[in-house]
């Protein structure tokens, strides 16, 4: 399910990154690397077990992701995480903001209707 839905507004994000590259060159990693979670069920179970809990994944659901929320909270953080060079905060924030402003005006950038969801795994932990 995460391969199909787990990346937010793929085309929009890709277009914003392309605009950022116009300013900073190719000094940014592939955005697909962000969709690889640092933990899986087994690693979560191991950590919780170390603290005396038994953890099970009981459900997974899709949560709608609002574009405004994405623009304000996710895109700037994601792009900063992908940078391979140091750029001062004021400069990169300006570049990101200008890039978003340019891309948001293009209707083609918002045609990706499938990837407007976050994949949310639900866990339950019980004290052993």
ABEGO torsion letter per residue (X at the ends): XAAAAABBGAAAAAAAAAAAAAAAEAABBBAAAAABBABBAAAAAAAAAAAGBBBBBABBBBBBBBAAAAAAAAAAAAAAAABABBBBAAAAAAAAAAAAAAAAABAAAAABAAAABBBBBBBBBBBX
